[in-house]
Amino acid sequence: MSKSGRPREFKDTAVIDAAMELFWEHGYEACSTEDLCKQTGLGRGSLYNAYGSKHELYEQALLRYHETGIQAQIEILNQQGPVKDRLRALLDWAIQEDFSNENRRGCLLINAAMERAQRDPTVESLFKRHVDLLEQALQQAIGAGQLSGEISRTHQASDLAHLFLSNYYGLRVLNAAAQNRERAVQMAKATLEVLF
């Protein structure tokens, strides 16, 4: 992450959001410093003074995406009402996110993990944190559903959370790669039918 002693001359969120869009569109490797300067409106010196390196700016962009995305997903799972409705809402949210742009970008964190996690400990750690937090929220929701009788207790909540999570991330990868919304809706429906 960026070093705390560095001066900030620019509004961080605007620069980070602009960089995030570029990384999301092209991936880390394909983004040059020149591309980032054009996208953010900063000169090379200003960019390095504020963020230190292309990689540190990438980390900030991924962190911002993670924080926004995980908050939205956990809020859905923590809503009041039947657990089935909350899980359906999470799947609907993912489908909406994945089909809301024409560029088939998919989830930035999934893209980053596929591109860099094996050789970039920061990406690996951030993706793991994201998945762990979502898994915990899923397990709590499913556990609550088991207590209320909505979900069978035949399997442990942790096992069902793992099953849901694997379907969820499989869905998101397929959404980005194939862009078949009808199939995505059918897969989401089948995922819920397995649990209920």
N, CA, C and O of each residue as an XYZ file, in Angstrom:
784
protein
N       0.835     -1.182      0.000
C       0.000      0.000      0.000
C       0.885      1.253      0.000
O       2.088      1.169      0.250
N       0.297      2.379     -0.274
C       1.106      3.588     -0.352
C       1.637      3.947      1.025
O       1.013      3.652      2.044
N       2.779      4.578      1.039
C       3.443      4.900      2.300
C       2.794      6.132      2.914
O       2.451      7.090      2.221
N       2.633      6.082      4.234
C       1.868      7.119      4.919
C       2.535      8.486      4.874
O       1.844      9.496      5.013
N       3.855      8.560      4.685
C       4.531      9.846      4.681
C       4.443     10.610      3.373
O       4.865     11.764      3.299
N       3.900      9.980      2.339
C       3.832     10.631      1.035
C       2.797     11.735      1.004
O       1.679     11.531      1.478
N       3.126     12.892      0.467
C       2.125     13.958      0.388
C       1.037     13.609     -0.622
O       1.292     12.945     -1.627
N      -0.160     14.061     -0.341
C      -1.278     13.853     -1.257
C      -1.687     15.206     -1.818
O      -2.197     16.059     -1.092
N      -1.465     15.393     -3.092
C      -1.828     16.657     -3.712
C      -3.136     16.557     -4.473
O      -3.670     17.569     -4.927
N      -3.657     15.345     -4.617
C      -4.811     15.141     -5.460
C      -5.890     14.420     -4.670
O      -5.615     13.799     -3.643
N      -7.115     14.508     -5.158
C      -8.211     13.794     -4.516
C      -8.040     12.312     -4.812
O      -8.237     11.872     -5.945
N      -7.675     11.547     -3.800
C      -7.354     10.134     -3.986
C      -8.430      9.357     -4.727
O      -8.130      8.649     -5.688
N      -9.686      9.480     -4.288
C     -10.713      8.609     -4.852
C     -10.888      8.827     -6.348
O     -11.113      7.866     -7.084
N     -10.791     10.060     -6.810
C     -10.961     10.320     -8.251
C      -9.834      9.683     -9.054
O     -10.086      9.091    -10.103
N      -8.603      9.794     -8.582
C      -7.452      9.213     -9.271
C      -7.530      7.689     -9.205
O      -7.311      7.010    -10.208
N      -7.842      7.154     -8.028
C      -7.918      5.703     -7.861
C      -9.046      5.128     -8.714
O      -8.883      4.077     -9.334
N     -10.178      5.809     -8.745
C     -11.291      5.336     -9.584
C     -10.914      5.342    -11.059
O     -11.256      4.414    -11.792
N     -10.215      6.376    -11.494
C      -9.799      6.451    -12.895
C      -8.818      5.321    -13.218
O      -8.928      4.679    -14.263
N      -7.870      5.083    -12.329
C      -6.911      3.993    -12.528
C      -7.622      2.644    -12.489
O      -7.307      1.745    -13.269
N      -8.576      2.510    -11.580
C      -9.319      1.260    -11.463
C     -10.019      0.924    -12.776
O     -10.013     -0.230    -13.206
N     -10.614      1.912    -13.405
C     -11.292      1.685    -14.681
C     -10.317      1.164    -15.733
O     -10.650      0.265    -16.504
N      -9.121      1.728    -15.762
C      -8.121      1.307    -16.746
C      -7.628     -0.108    -16.463
O      -7.539     -0.931    -17.374
N      -7.310     -0.391    -15.205
C      -6.872     -1.744    -14.845
C      -7.985     -2.754    -15.110
O      -7.721     -3.875    -15.546
N      -9.209     -2.362    -14.850
C     -10.352     -3.244    -15.047
C     -10.529     -3.571    -16.530
O     -10.853     -4.699    -16.902
N     -10.311     -2.572    -17.349
C     -10.497     -2.746    -18.796
C      -9.387     -3.573    -19.435
O      -9.641     -4.386    -20.324
N      -8.142     -3.358    -18.973
C      -6.998     -3.950    -19.677
C      -6.172     -4.929    -18.855
O      -5.350     -5.653    -19.418
N      -6.366     -4.973    -17.546
C      -5.508     -5.789    -16.703
C      -4.255     -5.021    -16.317
O      -3.978     -3.945    -16.847
N      -3.506     -5.591    -15.389
C      -2.321     -4.898    -14.870
C      -1.210     -4.797    -15.908
O      -0.677     -3.714    -16.152
N      -0.866     -5.918    -16.512
C       0.300     -5.964    -17.401
C       0.151     -5.035    -18.597
O       1.127     -4.421    -19.028
N      -1.042     -4.927    -19.131
C      -1.256     -4.149    -20.355
C      -1.343     -2.641    -20.103
O      -1.365     -1.861    -21.055
N      -1.394     -2.222    -18.839
C      -1.466     -0.782    -18.524
C      -0.064     -0.220    -18.344
O       0.689     -0.673    -17.481
N       0.279      0.761    -19.154
C       1.574      1.420    -18.991
C       1.415      2.633    -18.085
O       0.303      3.098    -17.836
N       2.530      3.131    -17.601
C       2.493      4.361    -16.800
C       1.919      5.497    -17.627
O       1.176      6.333    -17.111
N       2.259      5.532    -18.907
C       1.724      6.577    -19.797
C       0.201      6.482    -19.878
O      -0.491      7.499    -19.836
N      -0.320      5.255    -19.994
C      -1.776      5.064    -20.015
C      -2.406      5.590    -18.728
O      -3.444      6.251    -18.758
N      -1.764      5.286    -17.596
C      -2.292      5.731    -16.307
C      -2.260      7.249    -16.187
O      -3.185      7.850    -15.640
N      -1.213      7.864    -16.692
C      -1.136      9.331    -16.668
C      -2.265      9.950    -17.491
O      -2.906     10.908    -17.059
N      -2.499      9.399    -18.671
C      -3.593      9.912    -19.517
C      -4.942      9.719    -18.837
O      -5.782     10.619    -18.848
N      -5.149      8.545    -18.247
C      -6.434      8.215    -17.631
C      -6.711      9.060    -16.389
O      -7.840      9.496    -16.167
N      -5.675      9.288    -15.583
C      -5.870     10.016    -14.319
C      -5.687     11.513    -14.460
O      -6.132     12.277    -13.603
N      -5.035     11.944    -15.537
C      -4.756     13.362    -15.717
C      -3.530     13.833    -14.952
O      -3.268     15.034    -14.895
N      -2.777     12.919    -14.364
C      -1.569     13.271    -13.622
C      -0.332     13.090    -14.491
O      -0.283     12.216    -15.357
N       0.657     13.926    -14.245
C       1.947     13.730    -14.882
C       2.675     12.571    -14.216
O       2.324     12.158    -13.111
N       3.681     12.055    -14.890
C       4.419     10.905    -14.360
C       4.985     11.198    -12.966
O       4.880     10.369    -12.062
N       5.588     12.388    -12.800
C       6.166     12.744    -11.502
C       5.120     12.821    -10.411
O       5.341     12.350     -9.295
N       3.980     13.415    -10.730
C       2.904     13.524     -9.744
C       2.349     12.162     -9.375
O       2.038     11.894     -8.215
N       2.230     11.307    -10.379
C       1.721      9.962    -10.128
C       2.649      9.200     -9.192
O       2.200      8.555     -8.244
N       3.949      9.280     -9.466
C       4.907      8.569     -8.620
C       5.039      9.202     -7.244
O       5.222      8.497     -6.252
N       4.949     10.533     -7.175
C       5.004     11.201     -5.864
C       3.817     10.799     -4.997
O       3.958     10.604     -3.789
N       2.650     10.676     -5.617
C       1.439     10.364     -4.851
C       1.312      8.883     -4.529
O       0.835      8.522     -3.454
N       1.740      8.012     -5.460
C       1.481      6.582     -5.283
C       2.720      5.706     -5.283
O       2.620      4.517     -4.980
N       3.857      6.237     -5.604
C       5.089      5.463     -5.517
C       5.397      4.624     -6.727
O       6.529      4.627     -7.211
N       4.414      3.903     -7.229
C       4.645      3.020     -8.369
C       3.312      2.632     -8.986
O       2.250      2.836     -8.398
N       3.391      2.079    -10.162
C       2.207      1.534    -10.824
C       1.568      0.461     -9.941
O       0.344      0.396     -9.826
N       2.390     -0.370     -9.324
C       1.859     -1.464     -8.512
C       1.130     -0.940     -7.281
O       0.088     -1.476     -6.905
N       1.664      0.097     -6.653
C       0.984      0.655     -5.476
C      -0.357      1.269     -5.851
O      -1.317      1.178     -5.086
N      -0.430      1.895     -7.022
C      -1.703      2.439     -7.488
C      -2.683      1.293     -7.785
O      -3.876      1.397     -7.502
N      -2.171      0.219     -8.348
C      -2.983     -0.978     -8.612
C      -3.537     -1.536     -7.301
O      -4.713     -1.888     -7.216
N      -2.686     -1.613     -6.290
C      -3.135     -2.095     -4.975
C      -4.260     -1.221     -4.435
O      -5.257     -1.725     -3.917
N      -4.092      0.093     -4.562
C      -5.128      1.014     -4.070
C      -6.432      0.820     -4.833
O      -7.510      0.859     -4.240
N      -6.342      0.610     -6.149
C      -7.543      0.401     -6.967
C      -8.241     -0.894     -6.571
O      -9.465     -0.929     -6.442
N      -7.465     -1.956     -6.377
C      -8.059     -3.236     -5.970
C      -8.684     -3.136     -4.579
O      -9.763     -3.677     -4.335
N      -8.004     -2.448     -3.677
C      -8.529     -2.292     -2.325
C      -9.852     -1.528     -2.342
O     -10.794     -1.900     -1.642
N      -9.921     -0.480     -3.128
C     -11.162      0.300     -3.225
C     -12.290     -0.570     -3.797
O     -13.415     -0.545     -3.297
N     -11.985     -1.322     -4.827
C     -12.986     -2.208     -5.432
C     -13.448     -3.250     -4.405
O     -14.643     -3.508     -4.264
N     -12.497     -3.833     -3.703
C     -12.814     -4.828     -2.674
C     -13.741     -4.244     -1.613
O     -14.771     -4.835     -1.288
N     -13.376     -3.092     -1.080
C     -14.142     -2.506      0.021
C     -15.568     -2.175     -0.402
O     -16.516     -2.422      0.343
N     -15.714     -1.619     -1.593
C     -17.048     -1.277     -2.090
C     -17.867     -2.531     -2.361
O     -19.032     -2.618     -1.974
N     -17.250     -3.503     -3.030
C     -17.962     -4.717     -3.407
C     -18.336     -5.589     -2.226
O     -19.456     -6.094     -2.160
N     -17.417     -5.771     -1.295
C     -17.721     -6.660     -0.170
C     -18.779     -6.030      0.724
O     -19.611     -6.740      1.289
N     -18.759     -4.723      0.860
C     -19.783     -4.043      1.649
C     -21.163     -4.265      1.035
O     -22.121     -4.559      1.750
N     -21.268     -4.126     -0.282
C     -22.556     -4.318     -0.956
C     -23.055     -5.749     -0.790
O     -24.238     -5.967     -0.528
N     -22.165     -6.722     -0.940
C     -22.568     -8.125     -0.849
C     -22.976     -8.503      0.577
O     -23.962     -9.214      0.773
N     -22.230     -8.034      1.558
C     -22.558     -8.354      2.948
C     -23.860     -7.673      3.372
O     -24.648     -8.250      4.120
N     -24.083     -6.454      2.898
C     -25.349     -5.777      3.215
C     -26.535     -6.567      2.686
O     -27.568     -6.658      3.350
N     -26.395     -7.138      1.494
C     -27.472     -7.964      0.939
C     -27.729     -9.175      1.833
O     -28.879     -9.491      2.136
N     -26.667     -9.846      2.251
C     -26.817    -11.050      3.067
C     -27.312    -10.755      4.476
O     -27.893    -11.626      5.122
N     -27.090     -9.546      4.953
C     -27.506     -9.176      6.314
C     -28.891     -8.542      6.385
O     -29.339     -8.149      7.462
N     -29.569     -8.440      5.245
C     -30.908     -7.856      5.243
C     -31.863     -8.699      6.087
O     -31.584     -9.853      6.413
N     -32.977     -8.097      6.425
C     -34.051     -8.832      7.104
C     -34.801     -9.655      6.064
O     -34.733     -9.382      4.866
N     -35.516    -10.665      6.544
C     -36.340    -11.454      5.641
C     -35.788    -12.849      5.435
O     -34.738    -13.198      5.973
N     -36.505    -13.648      4.651
C     -36.106    -15.028      4.416
C     -34.704    -15.131      3.814
O     -34.300    -14.313      2.988
N     -33.981    -16.150      4.247
C     -32.615    -16.354      3.765
C     -32.607    -16.610      2.258
O     -31.717    -16.138      1.550
N     -33.583    -17.345      1.779
C     -33.650    -17.623      0.340
C     -33.717    -16.325     -0.463
O     -33.083    -16.203     -1.511
N     -34.486    -15.363      0.033
C     -34.594    -14.077     -0.660
C     -33.257    -13.340     -0.661
O     -32.903    -12.684     -1.641
N     -32.518    -13.452      0.444
C     -31.209    -12.787      0.525
C     -30.198    -13.429     -0.422
O     -29.436    -12.736     -1.097
N     -30.201    -14.756     -0.463
C     -29.280    -15.448     -1.372
C     -29.641    -15.168     -2.830
O     -28.762    -14.988     -3.672
N     -30.944    -15.134     -3.120
C     -31.388    -14.785     -4.472
C     -30.957    -13.359     -4.814
O     -30.510    -13.089     -5.929
N     -31.093    -12.456     -3.853
C     -30.701    -11.063     -4.082
C     -29.206    -10.948     -4.373
O     -28.790    -10.131     -5.193
N     -28.403    -11.769     -3.699
C     -26.957    -11.750     -3.958
C     -26.662    -12.239     -5.374
O     -25.852    -11.638     -6.080
N     -27.304    -13.311     -5.788
C     -27.112    -13.803     -7.153
C     -27.602    -12.777     -8.177
O     -26.951    -12.556     -9.198
N     -28.743    -12.154     -7.904
C     -29.262    -11.117     -8.802
C     -28.296     -9.936     -8.888
O     -28.090     -9.370     -9.962
N     -27.705     -9.569     -7.749
C     -26.729     -8.473     -7.719
C     -25.536     -8.816     -8.614
O     -25.075     -7.980     -9.391
N     -25.040    -10.048     -8.500
C     -23.887    -10.463     -9.302
C     -24.217    -10.429    -10.785
O     -23.414     -9.961    -11.593
N     -25.392    -10.920    -11.146
C     -25.792    -10.911    -12.556
C     -25.902     -9.480    -13.062
O     -25.452     -9.167    -14.165
N     -26.499     -8.618    -12.254
C     -26.613     -7.211    -12.654
C     -25.233     -6.574    -12.827
O     -24.990     -5.865    -13.804
N     -24.337     -6.827    -11.883
C     -22.974     -6.287    -11.981
C     -22.272     -6.778    -13.246
O     -21.614     -6.008    -13.946
N     -22.420     -8.052    -13.520
C     -21.682     -8.657    -14.624
C     -22.236     -8.293    -15.996
O     -21.511     -8.346    -16.989
N     -23.509     -7.927    -16.061
C     -24.109     -7.608    -17.363
C     -24.424     -6.125    -17.512
O     -25.123     -5.731    -18.446
N     -23.916     -5.303    -16.602
C     -24.256     -3.879    -16.644
C     -23.331     -3.061    -17.535
O     -23.551     -1.861    -17.706
N     -22.303     -3.681    -18.106
C     -21.442     -2.935    -19.032
C     -21.248     -3.747    -20.305
O     -21.399     -4.969    -20.314
N     -20.913     -3.046    -21.371
C     -20.788     -3.680    -22.681
C     -19.431     -4.342    -22.883
O     -19.243     -5.092    -23.841
N     -18.497     -4.075    -22.000
C     -17.117     -4.514    -22.242
C     -16.786     -5.879    -21.670
O     -15.640     -6.322    -21.758
N     -17.778     -6.562    -21.080
C     -17.575     -7.908    -20.547
C     -16.387     -7.959    -19.594
O     -15.550     -8.858    -19.668
N     -16.331     -6.984    -18.703
C     -15.172     -6.892    -17.819
C     -15.199     -7.889    -16.676
O     -14.149     -8.256    -16.150
N     -16.386     -8.334    -16.285
C     -16.471     -9.242    -15.148
C     -16.109     -8.544    -13.849
O     -16.180     -7.319    -13.746
N     -15.725     -9.328    -12.869
C     -15.340     -8.837    -11.542
C     -13.846     -8.498    -11.564
O     -13.024     -9.335    -11.937
N     -13.504     -7.300    -11.173
C     -12.104     -6.874    -11.189
C     -11.232     -7.762    -10.313
O     -10.111     -8.091    -10.699
N     -11.725     -8.155     -9.142
C     -10.908     -8.989     -8.256
C     -10.686    -10.390     -8.823
O      -9.594    -10.946     -8.704
N     -11.713    -10.956     -9.435
C     -11.531    -12.258    -10.075
C     -10.515    -12.131    -11.205
O      -9.622    -12.967    -11.347
N     -10.658    -11.080    -12.005
C      -9.709    -10.849    -13.109
C      -8.283    -10.718    -12.584
O      -7.352    -11.309    -13.131
N      -8.127     -9.942    -11.522
C      -6.793     -9.726    -10.944
C      -6.215    -11.026    -10.419
O      -5.034    -11.312    -10.613
N      -7.060    -11.822     -9.747
C      -6.592    -13.095     -9.209
C      -6.159    -14.034    -10.332
O      -5.139    -14.713    -10.216
N      -6.927    -14.074    -11.410
C      -6.580    -14.939    -12.532
C      -5.290    -14.478    -13.214
O      -4.487    -15.298    -13.658
N      -5.102    -13.165    -13.291
C      -3.917    -12.627    -13.970
C      -2.665    -12.704    -13.111
O      -1.584    -12.996    -13.623
N      -2.794    -12.442    -11.786
C      -1.592    -12.169    -11.010
C      -1.442    -12.892     -9.680
O      -0.359    -12.844     -9.096
N      -2.468    -13.556     -9.175
C      -2.400    -14.075     -7.805
C      -1.247    -15.050     -7.578
O      -0.688    -15.096     -6.482
N      -0.887    -15.822     -8.587
C       0.182    -16.810     -8.397
C       1.550    -16.175     -8.225
O       2.462    -16.802     -7.686
N       1.705    -14.929     -8.681
C       3.016    -14.286     -8.565
C       2.978    -12.937     -7.863
O       3.989    -12.237     -7.804
N       1.820    -12.571     -7.331
C       1.682    -11.277     -6.667
C       1.005    -11.498     -5.317
O      -0.218    -11.619     -5.253
N       1.799    -11.554     -4.223
C       1.222    -11.841     -2.897
C       0.148    -10.852     -2.464
O      -0.767    -11.223     -1.728
N       0.241     -9.609     -2.904
C      -0.763     -8.622     -2.516
C      -2.110     -8.958     -3.134
O      -3.139     -8.888     -2.462
N      -2.110     -9.317     -4.395
C      -3.355     -9.690     -5.068
C      -3.921    -10.960     -4.443
O      -5.121    -11.050     -4.183
N      -3.065    -11.927     -4.206
C      -3.501    -13.182     -3.589
C      -4.141    -12.928     -2.228
O      -5.196    -13.484     -1.924
N      -3.511    -12.096     -1.412
C      -4.000    -11.805     -0.072
C      -5.324    -11.048     -0.107
O      -6.229    -11.350      0.671
N      -5.444    -10.077     -0.994
C      -6.661     -9.281     -1.070
C      -7.831    -10.117     -1.579
O      -8.947    -10.000     -1.073
N      -7.582    -10.947     -2.566
C      -8.651    -11.812     -3.075
C      -9.090    -12.803     -1.990
O     -10.283    -13.052     -1.815
N      -8.123    -13.361     -1.270
C      -8.446    -14.298     -0.189
C      -9.284    -13.607      0.884
O     -10.248    -14.183      1.388
N      -8.920    -12.379      1.233
C      -9.695    -11.641      2.238
C     -11.136    -11.433      1.761
O     -12.084    -11.598      2.528
N     -11.283    -11.074      0.497
C     -12.611    -10.846     -0.071
C     -13.459    -12.121      0.008
O     -14.603    -12.092      0.461
N     -12.882    -13.227     -0.438
C     -13.592    -14.508     -0.441
C     -13.914    -14.945      0.991
O     -15.018    -15.418      1.261
N     -12.958    -14.789      1.904
C     -13.179    -15.186      3.298
C     -14.327    -14.410      3.931
O     -15.160    -14.990      4.627
N     -14.375    -13.102      3.693
C     -15.452    -12.284      4.260
C     -16.805    -12.673      3.688
O     -17.796    -12.742      4.415
N     -16.847    -12.928      2.384
C     -18.102    -13.345      1.772
C     -18.521    -14.715      2.290
O     -19.699    -14.951      2.555
N     -17.569    -15.600      2.429
C     -17.865    -16.944      2.942
C     -18.421    -16.887      4.364
O     -19.373    -17.596      4.688
N     -17.834    -16.051      5.204
C     -18.324    -15.905      6.577
C     -19.764    -15.402      6.592
O     -20.599    -15.909      7.341
N     -20.048    -14.400      5.759
C     -21.406    -13.852      5.700
C     -22.392    -14.895      5.172
O     -23.519    -14.985      5.658
N     -21.974    -15.676      4.188
C     -22.826    -16.745      3.663
C     -23.100    -17.800      4.728
O     -24.232    -18.259      4.888
N     -22.065    -18.174      5.444
C     -22.224    -19.198      6.473
C     -23.186    -18.726      7.563
O     -24.010    -19.501      8.047
N     -23.080    -17.461      7.944
C     -23.995    -16.917      8.954
C     -25.432    -16.921      8.452
O     -26.349    -17.295      9.183
N     -25.627    -16.502      7.201
C     -26.980    -16.458      6.634
C     -27.563    -17.866      6.516
O     -28.719    -18.096      6.872
N     -26.765    -18.798      6.020
C     -27.237    -20.173      5.865
C     -27.499    -20.806      7.237
O     -28.478    -21.530      7.416
N     -26.625    -20.529      8.191
C     -26.840    -21.020      9.551
C     -28.143    -20.495     10.133
O     -28.875    -21.232     10.794
N     -28.433    -19.225      9.887
C     -29.695    -18.644     10.351
C     -30.876    -19.328      9.671
O     -31.914    -19.558     10.291
N     -30.704    -19.652      8.383
C     -31.754    -20.361      7.658
C     -31.983    -21.762      8.190
O     -33.109    -22.261      8.181
N     -30.927    -22.389      8.649
C     -31.083    -23.718      9.252
C     -31.804    -23.627     10.600
O     -32.644    -24.466     10.925
N     -31.464    -22.604     11.369
C     -32.135    -22.428     12.662
C     -33.627    -22.136     12.500
O     -34.442    -22.583     13.307
N     -33.978    -21.389     11.461
C     -35.386    -21.040     11.240
C     -36.159    -22.150     10.534
O     -37.384    -22.086     10.433
N     -35.451    -23.165     10.047
C     -36.111    -24.258      9.348
C     -36.230    -24.056      7.848
O     -36.787    -24.904      7.150
N     -35.715    -22.947      7.347
C     -35.765    -22.691      5.895
C     -34.848    -23.622      5.118
O     -35.157    -24.018      3.994
N     -33.715    -23.971      5.725
C     -32.706    -24.793      5.062
C     -32.503    -26.056      5.885
O     -32.400    -26.001      7.110
N     -32.445    -27.186      5.204
C     -32.240    -28.470      5.873
C     -30.917    -28.478      6.645
O     -29.945    -27.826      6.264
N     -30.916    -29.232      7.733
C     -29.692    -29.382      8.515
C     -28.926    -30.651      8.127
O     -28.043    -31.096      8.860
N     -29.262    -31.218      6.992
C     -28.589    -32.432      6.524
C     -27.086    -32.190      6.368
O     -26.277    -33.073      6.651
N     -26.722    -30.989      5.917
C     -25.319    -30.626      5.743
C     -24.979    -29.450      6.648
O     -25.851    -28.656      7.002
N     -23.723    -29.344      7.017
C     -23.280    -28.224      7.845
C     -23.365    -26.919      7.052
O     -23.212    -26.897      5.831
N     -23.613    -25.842      7.781
C     -23.700    -24.521      7.146
C     -22.412    -24.187      6.399
O     -22.450    -23.570      5.334
N     -21.280    -24.591      6.954
C     -19.999    -24.294      6.286
C     -19.892    -25.003      4.946
O     -19.373    -24.436      3.984
N     -20.382    -26.248      4.871
C     -20.339    -26.987      3.602
C     -21.260    -26.349      2.571
O     -20.908    -26.242      1.396
N     -22.431    -25.929      3.009
C     -23.370    -25.277      2.093
C     -22.834    -23.918      1.636
O     -23.040    -23.514      0.492
N     -22.152    -23.225      2.534
C     -21.534    -21.949      2.150
C     -20.452    -22.179      1.088
O     -20.332    -21.403      0.139
N     -19.669    -23.247      1.255
C     -18.643    -23.584      0.250
C     -19.289    -23.891     -1.094
O     -18.812    -23.443     -2.136
N     -20.369    -24.654     -1.065
C     -21.074    -25.001     -2.299
C     -21.611    -23.756     -2.992
O     -21.432    -23.571     -4.196
N     -22.274    -22.903     -2.210
C     -22.821    -21.672     -2.779
C     -21.703    -20.812     -3.349
O     -21.822    -20.276     -4.450
N     -20.624    -20.685     -2.598
C     -19.508    -19.832     -3.017
C     -18.895    -20.327     -4.327
O     -18.585    -19.526     -5.209
N     -18.721    -21.641     -4.457
C     -18.138    -22.159     -5.690
C     -19.076    -21.915     -6.870
O     -18.618    -21.584     -7.963
N     -20.382    -22.074     -6.661
C     -21.345    -21.772     -7.723
C     -21.342    -20.286     -8.059
O     -21.413    -19.900     -9.226
N     -21.260    -19.463     -7.027
C     -21.285    -18.011     -7.198
C     -20.101    -17.541     -8.042
O     -20.270    -16.775     -8.991
N     -18.910    -18.004     -7.690
C     -17.734    -17.562     -8.448
C     -17.678    -18.212     -9.829
O     -17.209    -17.597    -10.786
N     -18.152    -19.446     -9.933
C     -18.257    -20.054    -11.256
C     -19.201    -19.270    -12.147
O     -18.919    -19.050    -13.326
N     -20.317    -18.851    -11.582
C     -21.287    -18.029    -12.307
C     -20.640    -16.744    -12.800
O     -20.830    -16.349    -13.950
N     -19.881    -16.097    -11.935
C     -19.295    -14.799    -12.294
C     -18.246    -14.943    -13.394
O     -18.138    -14.083    -14.268
N     -17.476    -16.022    -13.351
C     -16.485    -16.255    -14.413
C     -17.198    -16.525    -15.738
O     -16.824    -15.971    -16.772
N     -18.215    -17.368    -15.705
C     -18.968    -17.654    -16.927
C     -19.669    -16.413    -17.459
O     -19.739    -16.211    -18.671
N     -20.186    -15.587    -16.568
C     -20.840    -14.359    -17.013
C     -19.887    -13.489    -17.816
O     -20.258    -12.949    -18.858
N     -18.656    -13.356    -17.330
C     -17.678    -12.519    -18.023
C     -17.244    -13.153    -19.340
O     -17.080    -12.463    -20.345
N     -17.059    -14.469    -19.327
C     -16.514    -15.139    -20.502
C     -17.547    -15.373    -21.598
O     -17.241    -15.242    -22.783
N     -18.776    -15.721    -21.199
C     -19.773    -16.128    -22.190
C     -20.866    -15.095    -22.436
O     -21.485    -15.094    -23.501
N     -21.111    -14.219    -21.469
C     -22.130    -13.177    -21.600
C     -23.489    -13.737    -22.025
O     -24.118    -13.240    -22.959
N     -23.919    -14.768    -21.325
C     -25.223    -15.379    -21.597
C     -26.097    -15.166    -20.364
O     -26.078    -15.959    -19.422
N     -26.856    -14.088    -20.393
C     -27.656    -13.727    -19.220
C     -28.722    -14.780    -18.899
O     -28.978    -15.076    -17.732
N     -29.336    -15.336    -19.932
C     -30.369    -16.341    -19.708
C     -29.798    -17.552    -18.973
O     -30.423    -18.075    -18.050
N     -28.616    -17.991    -19.382
C     -27.984    -19.114    -18.691
C     -27.633    -18.728    -17.260
O     -27.774    -19.542    -16.348
N     -27.177    -17.496    -17.055
C     -26.831    -17.031    -15.711
C     -28.049    -17.099    -14.791
O     -27.942    -17.538    -13.645
N     -29.191    -16.672    -15.285
C     -30.423    -16.705    -14.489
C     -30.791    -18.150    -14.151
O     -31.206    -18.434    -13.028
N     -30.643    -19.058    -15.106
C     -30.949    -20.467    -14.866
C     -29.988    -21.083    -13.853
O     -30.397    -21.873    -13.002
N     -28.714    -20.720    -13.947
C     -27.726    -21.229    -12.994
C     -28.013    -20.722    -11.584
O     -27.878    -21.467    -10.613
N     -28.404    -19.468    -11.471
C     -28.745    -18.907    -10.162
C     -29.945    -19.640     -9.568
O     -29.965    -19.962     -8.380
N     -30.943    -19.900    -10.410
C     -32.135    -20.618     -9.955
C     -31.764    -22.022     -9.476
O     -32.241    -22.471     -8.434
N     -30.917    -22.712    -10.235
C     -30.503    -24.074     -9.855
C     -29.713    -24.077     -8.552
O     -29.857    -24.986     -7.734
N     -28.882    -23.060     -8.362
C     -28.094    -22.949     -7.120
C     -29.014    -22.866     -5.911
O     -28.772    -23.516     -4.894
N     -30.063    -22.071     -6.023
C     -31.013    -21.929     -4.907
C     -31.804    -23.213     -4.687
O     -32.098    -23.579     -3.549
N     -32.149    -23.893     -5.775
C     -32.925    -25.126     -5.645
C     -32.147    -26.220     -4.915
O     -32.734    -27.049     -4.219
N     -30.844    -26.218     -5.076
C     -30.002    -27.194     -4.369
C     -30.084    -26.961     -2.856
O     -30.122    -27.914     -2.078
N     -30.112    -25.701     -2.451
C     -30.140    -25.379     -1.019
C     -31.533    -25.519     -0.413
O     -31.673    -25.861      0.761
N     -32.552    -25.257     -1.209
C     -33.901    -25.227     -0.659
C     -34.713    -26.372     -1.238
O     -35.887    -26.529     -0.902
